[in-house]
């Protein structure tokens, strides 16, 4: 077995050696510069300048070059500096991700960079640091499309294959790995791929680093140190974020106009970069990275510099997407890539004093501009280029029902592909390794038949991208008639039936058929585009039969199974009339209310509400007249007293802490409430929602109604409130009747007997007579309605409990449920504070 593994290793090495061009020397590629020591005086275009001290920066970036099924943490060290770490997450090969660390405020000198991680050989490179920023770009493996020879510009290579953990890859590692495969013994070090086992896949990865002959040291890219640049916002520009972070690529900055107007030529935003304090500000290029979702449409870059004669000059580089400008300074060239990133080539090294970026328009959203990085480059020709990559060609699409498949010709020198889908102004991006993609969703939602989707693809190699191909259009369409609708459910309501069913595939709309049971002819309702429907205007207490069909461009489905539901009559809940303010005869306006309005919705079956936005049908003692709105919230959750909910004005101020209301037919629950009132002087008061709650109650026939409870009594001449349900898909609110109640202190007086919230200790002033007086009040009917207090039974238990405590008759501990409050009804004990 070991001989077989060794033969496979040799074959793998032969295959691997043909993927890149290698050189044998291991000396670093270094940029040329002149220096006479740290305090040297330099001559720049005829002007003597003294360099700043301790502003050197070494930036180390690591990007994925191979796919690992486990995360890897790299320890990055620089001589004399505290080590930092970079973690690459699992399965990062074709993602546009990399990790970066910075070593800043470095004195001029020679530094040794080391990068180490489990499974990788230790990477070492010597860096000569002056008053600049030095970028070292590394990748976890050789990347196709580069020539790895000394003198060529390529990223550094982190070699995989160290299975012994000694920082090198040699014959010992080979022997250990072959033995592990032969004996099927796996460890964290021998599992190079991270797939929880050691096998031939690990051997293939080992071959990528074993006896590698390519030049592995990174070409170092130089730019102006961030510590030598002072950024500030321009006139009339707001900045969100840290401008200093732009110079390090460590954070995005958002620019907007101070007046909140859209960015335009008349109202631009700008950022100024002052480089005049630094001696070493020679640059020949500027790089600006923006948000690819909203790139710059139009901008200018003003560059102030010292020319060869020592004179200050300014050149303006215009930027406009899709437009090439002819510049007076022919050496200056401006380009923008497919992601909106801008490159300005100055043609030669110049000593820059100041750069101003002025943005006059964005491609998609002119409310703000987002910039992620600005870099002033010293040596544009020395930057590592993108690897040579093909833009995908022959992009083709095949459509199906709620899906489509994309294919294209495979490209060379790539690790994967990025596919961009656009639909109705939105975008979604997919990453794949192979040259095909089956698309079944867009932004986590199913594709919609007969709607148009646009797709294009680009090849990816590590953090580099080729640019997108020409786009194609996909229109999914049904490939068969719909199946019959399933799970049809019908629920009878007052003079209506609510029907719901499964949302079926390949279905554009539904037809609903209903009839009275025993009748021959069905009534047809066409073109229903949702999976629920309410059949209204039906008879009371009548059974109806319902079925559905689904329809698409290929035809109509078979009928669903038939469902039956019986409508109900109007037997509303009987709400308490104890201390009720607004009493009336059926169909008449309630007493003591002079105005009743609604914010929106409609009044149904209400002769009193034929014009305007009145809501008299909610206070007319007629259960048929009612308010209706097709929504789950009418101001309870999203407060809007001007446009939602109800407003009532009384003939005089009333003290109250309870409002009752009921639906036409009970369905769902109400849990959201907002409330505002006006006192006798017309002053407004908004009640905190924490001091409001809705109680669901039932009458003796188990029919539901609701109480709105206010923590403290209010004195209101006018009141406005909104209600809402839990958002559980039920989008309908009806209100049949609303009752307002005069405040009665009886409940508060009974609860005031106790010293503690658990109702186990009475106040010292409580006597038998105190309890008897409260009992007499509780047993007295309301004079106007002839009703007892609606919570009479519960409050009597409270008085019994108080009497037992007073007489020392609590012989056993009482179990207190801390989830039950004194506002809860039908409980044996209340025992806690009502709120």
N, C-alpha and C positions, 0 to 999 in steps of 0.2 A: 504493500500500500504506500509506504514512504517513497519508494522508487517512482510510483505513478504520480504522486504529488509533486516530486521534484521535476519530472518531465513536464507536467502541466505548468509549473513555475517557469521553466525555461521557455516554453511556448508563449506564455503570457508576456514575458520580458521582451521577446522578439516582436510581438504584436504592439506592445506599448511603445517601443523605441521608435516606431515610425510615425508617431502622431505629431511630434514637434521637432524643430531643428534646434540642436544643442550646441553649445561651445563648452570648452573644458576649463577655462580660467574661472576662478572664484573671486576675483577682485571686484570691488564695488564700482558701479558707474557713478562718477562724481562730476558735478558741474564745476566749471572754472570760475575763480574769482581772485581778486587781488587784495592783499591785506598786509600791512606792516605791523600787525599786532592789534590789541583791543583798542588802544587809544589812537590809532592811526588817523590821519587827516586824509580824506579822499577828495579827488578832483572829479566832479561830475559836470560834464559839459562846460568846463571852464570855471565852475563855481566851487570854492572850497567849503566842505561841510563836515561837521564833527558827528560821527555816528553815536546814536544812543546806546547805552549799555544795558545789558541784561534784558533784552527783549526778544531773544531767540526763541523759536517755537519748533518743537518736533511733533508732528501729527502722524499717528499710526492708524491705518485703517485695515481691517481684515474683512474680506468678502468671500462667499462660498464659491469654490471652483469644482467641488465634487459634492455629491449628495451623501449625507450621513443621516442615519435613522436615530441619532441621539444628539443631544446638545453637547457642545464642546466649549470649555472655558480656557481662553488663552491668557497667560500671564505675560504682560508687556513690561519690560524693564529698560531703564536708561541709566547709565552710570551716574551715580551721585543723586539720583531722584527716587522717590518712592514708587514702587511698582503699581501698575494699574491692570485691570482685567477687561477682556472683551469676550462676551458669550455669543456664539452662533447657535441659534435654535436648530432643532432637528428638521430635516427635509428642506433645507435651504439650498437650492441650486439655481433655480430660475427666478427667484424672487429678487426684486430690486432692493436688497437690504445689505447693510454692512455695519460693522461696529467700529467706532472711532474713539481714540483717546488722545489727549493733548498733554504735552509737557511744556509749560510756559515759563517765561521770565528766566531764560537760560543765559548765562554768561557765554561769551564767545569761547570756543574751545573744541576739543575732540571728544566725542561721546561714542559709547558702544551700546547699540540697541540689541536686546535679546527678546525673543518671543518663544514661549514654550507652552505645550499642552500635552495631555496624555495621548499617546498614539502618534505624535508628531515629533520629528527631529527638531532640536533646538535651532532656531534661526538667529544668526548673528550678523550685524552689519555696522560698520564704522561710519559715523556721520560728522562732518566738519560743520560746526554751527557758528554763524556770525549773527548779525542783527536782522535776520530774515525768518520766514516760516518755511520749514522743510517737511514735505509730505512724503511719507513712505506708505505705498499702497501694496498690500499683500493679498494673496489668494491661496486657498487651500488646494493647491494643485496647479499643474500646467493647464493653461487655457488655449484651446485651439484658436488659430488666427494670429498668434504672435510668433516671432522668431526669437528664441531665447539664446541670443548671443551677446557677448559683451559689446557695448556700444549701441545696441538697439534699445528702443524704449519699450519696456514691458514691466508688468507688476512683479513684485517679488513672489517667491514660491515657498509655501509651507509644505514640506514633504511629509506624507503619511507613511507609516510603516515601522515606527519604533515600538515593538512589542515587549521589549525588556525594560523600558522606562529609564534608559541611561542617556537619552537625548540624541543618540545617533542611530543610523540605520545601517546595519552591516550583516555579515554572514551569521552572526549569533542570532539576530532577529529572525533570519530566514529559517534556521534550524529549529528555533523555539516554535515558530508558526507552523512549520511542516509537522512537527511532533504533535502539536495541539490538534491539527486537522486529522492526523493519522489515528490519534487516540480518542478523538471526539471529546477532548477536554477543553472547555472554553473558559476564558477569564475576561475581565473588563479590558485588559490591554490587547489580548489577541483578537477580541471582537472589534475589528477596525471599522466595520460598517455600522455597528450599533444595532444589529438585528437580533441580539440576544443569543447568538451562536457563532462558532468559529468554523468556517467552511471555505469552499473555493472562492466565494465572493470576497472574503477577506484576503485571500491570496492574490486576487486580481488587484485589489487596492494596494497591497504591499508592493506589487510590481511597479506601481506608479511612482514610488519613492525610492525603491532599491536601485542602487548604482545609477541614479539619475545623473546625466552628463550635461544637462542644460544649465545655462547661467541663471542662478536662482536669486541673485540679489536685485532688489528693486532699483529702478531708475528714480532718483530723488527729484521731486518737483519743488521749485522754489517760488515763493510769493512774498509780498510785503507782510511783515509781522503785524498781527492784529493790535499789538501794543503800541505800534507806531502810527495808528490811525485813530482820529477822533470823529465819530459820526454824530450827527444831530439832525433833527427833522427840519425841513424847510418851512417856508412861510405858509400859514393856513393849513398845516398838516398835523393830524392826530396820529400818534403811534401807539399801537398795542403790542407789547413785547419789548425785548431788550435789543437795541440796535447793535450793541457790542457782540451779541450772539451771532449776528449775521456774518461777521468777519471770521467766525470760527466754524460756521455751519452747525451750530448747536441748538438753534431754535428759529421758528418762523416769526416774522414781524408783519403785522397788518397795518396798512396805511389807509386813512380816510380823510375827507375834508373836514375842517373844523365846523363848518356850517351844516354838515350833514347832506350836502348836495352831492349829486353823482359826479364822479371823476370825469373831467372833460378838458378840452383845450382852454376853456375859460376858467375852469376850477380844477387845476392839476394838484397832485400831491408830489412831494419831493423829499429826498434825503441827501444831505451833504456829507462828504468824507474829506476831512482835512488831513493831509499827509505832510504838511510843511515842517513839522517839528523833527522829522526823521531825515537822517542823511542818506539812508539807503532806500530811496523810493523810486529807483529806476524800474519801470515796468514797460512791457510791450503788449500787454493785453489785459482785458477786464472780463470776468465771468460773472453773470448774474443768473441765479436759479430762482424760478418762480413756481407758483402752484400750477401744476399741469391741468387742473380742472378749470382754471380761470387765468390763462396767460395774458401777458401784456399785449395790447393791440397797438398802442402808439405811445412813444416816449422819446426823450432826448437824453444824451449823456454829454455834459459839458466838462471838458478836461483842461485844467489849467496847468501848464508845465513851463520849465525853463529850457529855452532852445540852446543851440550850440554857441551862440554869442552871449549867453547869459541873460537874455531878455525873456520876460514873462509873456507867454502866448496862451490863447484859448482856442481849442478846436471843439466843434459840436458834432456829435455823431447821432443822426436821427435813426430811430427804430420804428418800423411799422410792419406789422405782420402782412406778408404777401407782397411787400413793395421793396424794391432795391433802389436805394438812393445813390445818385452820383455825387460824391463828396469832392470838395475842392482839394482836400488833402487826399491824394489818390492812394496813399499807403494805408489809410484807415478803412477797414472792412468790417461790416456788421453782419452777423448771421444769427438765425434763430432756428433751433431744432424742433422736432415734432412735439416735444413736451413743453415748448415755450421758453426754454433756457436760451440765454443770449450770450454770444461771444463777440467781443470787440477786439479786433487785431489792429494794433497801432502801427505796425510795420517796422518799427525800430525801438530801441530802448530810449525812453525819455524820462527825465526827472520830474515827476508829477508832484504838484503842490496841493491840488484840490480837484475833487470829482463830484459833480452834482447829477443825480439821477432824477429826472422829472417825468412823471407818468401822466399821460393825457387821456388814457382810455384803456379799458380792459375788454377782453373778447366776450365774456359771458356775464359778468356782474360788475357794473360800474360803481357800486356802492363802496367797494373796498378793493385794495390791491395787496396781495400776499407775496412776500419775498422770503426765501429760505436761506440764501447764501450770496455774498458778494466777495469776490476774490480778485486781488490785484497781482497779476502774474508777472514773474520775472523769468522769461524764457518760454514763450508760447510754443516754440519749435521743439522744446525739450519735454513737453508733456506727453504722458502715455496716451496714445490714441486708442480709439475703439478698435477691437479686433475686427479684421475683415469678415463681415457677415453678409449673407444674402438676404435681401428682402423677399419674403415669401411670394411665390407666383402661382398662377392657375388656381386661385381660390374659387372653390365651387360649393354650391349649397344644394342639399336635398331635403325637402320639407315633408313633414308628416303631421299628424294631428297633435297640436299643442307641443310640437317639437320640430327641430331641424338639425341637420348634421352638416358640419363644415369639413372640407378636406382641402389640402394644398400640397404642392410639391415640397418634399423634404429639403432642408437647407444644410449646407456645410458649416463647420466651425460654430455650431450653436449647442447650447445645453437644453433649450426648450423654446416655447413660444408663448406669446401673450396675445390673447384675443379680446378685442374691444367690441362690445355690443351696445348699440344705441337704439332707444325707443322713446318716442314722445318727449324728447328733450332730456332724458335721463341716460346714464351710462352704467355699464357693469363690465367688469374685467375678469377674465379667466386665465389661469396659467396651466399649460399642459406640456408634457415632454414629447409627445408624438405629434405627427402632422394631421391630426383630425380631432374633432370635438363634437360631441352630441349635446345640444343645448335643450334643456327641458324647463328651465326657469330663468327669470330675469329679476334681479334684486330680490331674491328669495320668494318670488311669486311665480305661479304657473304661467307659461306662455299662453297668449290668447289667440285663438284661431282668427284668421282673416285680418290680423293687424300686422303692420310692417315693422320689421326689425332690420337694422343695418349692421353688418359685421366687417371687420378688417383685422389683420393679424400681422404681428412683427416677430422676428426671431430675437432670442435673448441669449446672451453669453455672460453668465455671472451678473454683474451690475450694468452691463452694456446692452444696448438695444439697437436694432437695425433701422428702425423707422417702419411705419405701417405700410401695408400693401394697399392696393386699390380695394375699395369696399364692394361688397355684394349685398343684395337685398333678399331677405327671407320672409315669406308670408306663410305661416303654418295654416293648414287647412284640414278639415275633417276627411277621413278616408272611408267612412261608412256612416250609415244612419245611426242616430243615437239609440242607446238602450232605453228601455222603458224606465221612467222615473221610479226610484226605490224609496223605501222608508217614508211613505206618505202618511202624515199624521194630521188629523182634523180635530179641533177642539171647539165646542160650542160656546158662544158668548151671547150677550144680549143682542138679539136681532142680527147676529153675525156669526161667521165661522172662520176661525183662524186655521190656515192650512200651511204646512211646512213639509219639505222633502229633501232628499239628498241632492247635493249639487253634482249633477251628472257630467261626465266627460263628453266631448264632441257635441255639446248642446249649446245652440245659440240662444234659444228662448223656449218657453214652455206654453202650452195651451192647457187651460183648466176647464173642466166640464162639471157642472153640478145640476141637481134637480131635487125636488121634493121626493122623498121615498114613496114609491107607488105610482109616480108619474112616468110618462113615456119619454118626453122630450127633455134633453139636456140643454142648459144654457152654456154657451162657450165664451170664455174670456181668453183673448189671444195676446201674444207677444209679452209674456211675463219674463223679465230678464233676471229676476232674483229667485232664490229657492224658498220663498214664502209669500203668502198672499192672504189678505183678509177679505172674505166675501161679505159685503154689508147689505143693508136694506132688506133683510130677510124677515120672515114671520117669526113670532114668538112661539116657543115650545113646539117646534116642528123639526122632524128628522130630515137630514139632507144627505144625499149620496154624492161623492166627489171622486173623480179620477183625473189623471194628467197624462199628457204626451210631451215628448221632447222633439225639437225641430232643429235641423241644420240645413245646409245647402243641398244635401243629398236626399232629404226627405224627412218624414215624420215617423217617430218611433211607434212601437206597439203601445197600447194603453197600460197604465200602471194598474195595480190592484185597487179596488174600490174601497174607500174609507167612508165611514158614516159618523155623523155628529148631529146632536140635537141642540138647537138654540135654546136660550133661557129666557125667562120672563124677567121683568124688572121688579125684584124684591130687594130693595137696598138694605144695607145695615141700618139698624136703629141707633143713631148716635144719642148720647145723653143730652137732655134739655136742662139739666140742673145748672142754674145761674146763667142760662143762655141769654145773650144780649139781643141777637137778631132773630126774633121769632116772627112768623108770618103764616098766613093761610097758603095752601098750595097754589102755586102759579102766580103769587103776588110778591112784590118787592119786600124784602125783610124790613122790619122796623129798625129804627136807629141808624140805618146806613143811608147816606145821602149820595154816595158815588161808588161805583164798582167798575173797575177797568182791568184789562189784561194787556200784557206787553206784546204778545203775538199769538199764534194758534188761531182757533176758530171756535165759535159757539154753535152747537148742534141742537136741533129740536127745541130751540129757545125763542119763543115769540117776543120776549123782552129784549132780544139782542139782534135786531135786524140791521142796525147801522153802527158804523164806527167800531171801536175796540172795547165795547162795554162787556161786562161779565155778570149781568144780573142773574143769568141762569144758574149761577153757583150759589145764590142766596135767595132762591125763590121757593124753597121747600117742594120742588118738583124734581123727582129723581130722573125724569126723562131728559130734561134740559141739562146740557153739560158742556164743559170745556174739553177740547181735543187738540192734541199736537202729536205729530209723528216724530218724536224724539225721546231720548232717555233722560234728558235734563232740560228743565225750564227755569234755570237760574239758581238751583240749589247748589250745584257744583261750581259752575262758571257764572259767578254773580254778575248780574246786569239789571239793576232795578229799573232802568229806563226802557229796556226792550224785552224783558222777560218777567215771568211771574204775574202776580196779582197785586192790585192796589185798591184799598177800601178806605173811605172816609166816613167818620161817624158824626152824629148830630151833636155830640159833646165828648169830652175826654172820658175814657173808661180805663180802669185799672184791670189788667189781665195778665195771666201767665200761661194760658192754654188756648189753643186754636184747634178745632177738629175739622177733618175733611174726609171724604170718601170718594171712591171711583164709581163709575157706572157698573162695571163688573171687576171684581178684585183680580188682579194679575200682577205677579212680581211683587217687589217690596220697594218702599221709599226709604232712603237712608240719607239723602242730601237735603240741606236746608240752609237758607239765608234769610235774614229779616232786618228790616229798617222801619223806624216809626218816627212820627212827628208829635211833639208834645203840644199842649194847649197854646204855646207861644209860637208855634210853627217851626221850632228848632228840630233839626234832623238828628237822629241817633241810630247808628248802625250797631247791632248786637253782635258781639264776637261769636263766631261759629262754635267755639268751645263752650259757650253758654246756651247752646241750642241742641235739641235732639228730637227725633221722631220716634214715637212709640206706636207699634202696630197692636191694635186691640180687636176684640171680637165681641159681638153682642150675644144675646142668649141663644140665637139661632146659628151661632158660629160664623156669622158674616163679618167681614173685616172692615174696619175703619182705622183712622190714624189720629193721634194727638201730637201736635207740635207743642213742646214744653220749653218754656223760657226759665232759666235758672232763677232770676229775680223778677218780681212783678214789674211791669212797665205801665205808665199812664199815657195812653195814646189817643190822639184825636184823629190820626190817620196812620195806616199801617201798610207796608208793602213786604211781600215775601215770595221766595222762589223755592221750588221743590225739585228733587231729582232722584232717579233710581240708582242702584248699583249698575255699572255698565256691563250687562251680561247678554247683550244682544237684543233685549226687548226694547224696541224703539217706539213706544207709544205711552202717552200720559193722558188720562182722563180724570176730570174732577166733576163730580155730580153736585155735591153740596159742601158748603163751608160754614162752620159755626164758630162764633166767638163767645167766650165765657167771662163773666165778671170774676175777678179774683176773690177766692174764698180762703181765708187764713186758717181754716180748720185743720188741714193736713199739716201745715207748717207748725201750728200750735201743738199738735200731737207729737210730731217729731222733736219739738223743742222741749219735751219732758226729759230727754236724756242728756246725760253729761258727756257721753262718749259716742263715737260713730257706730260702735258695735251694739249699742242699745242694751248694755248690761248694767249700767249705773245711772240712777236717776239724779236729777238736780236736787239740791238740798231743799229748795222751796216747794217741791211737789208734795201734795197731801192727797188723802182720799177724796176730799172735796174737789181738788183740782181735776182729778181723773173723772169724777162723776159729772162735773160741769161739761167736760169735753164729750163724755158719753151722751149727755142730754142733747148737745148740739148735733152730734152725729146721728142721733135717732130722730131728728127733726127734719121733715120734708121741706124742700124749697117751696116757698109760698106760690111762686108763679107757675112752676111746672108740675108741682106735686110729686117730684122725684127726690129720692135720697141722694146723698153724695155718691158719685159713680164708683168710688173705691171704698164703699162702706164696709164690706166684709174684711178687707185687708186692714183698714184702720181700726176696726174692732179688735182684731188680733193684736195690734200694737198696744191698745189700751189694756187688753188682758195681760199682755206681757209686762206692762208697766205696773199693773196692780199686783202681779205675782212678785215682782222685785220689791215693791213697797212692803208686802206682807212677808218677805223672806221665805217665799215658797218655791224658789228655784232650787230644787233638791238635787238635780243632776246638771252637769255641764251641757250647755247648748252648742250644737254643731253649727257654726256660722259658715255659710258659703259666700266667699268674698266676690263671687261673680254676680250676686243678686243684689239689686238696689231697692230702695224703698219705693222707687217709681215702678218697679215691675209689678204686674198684677197677678192675682190668683196664686200667691205664695203663702205658705204656712207662716213663715217668718220673713220680715224684711231686713231688719237688723243692721243696715248700713246707711250712711248718708245718701240722700236722694240723688246727689250729683256725683 
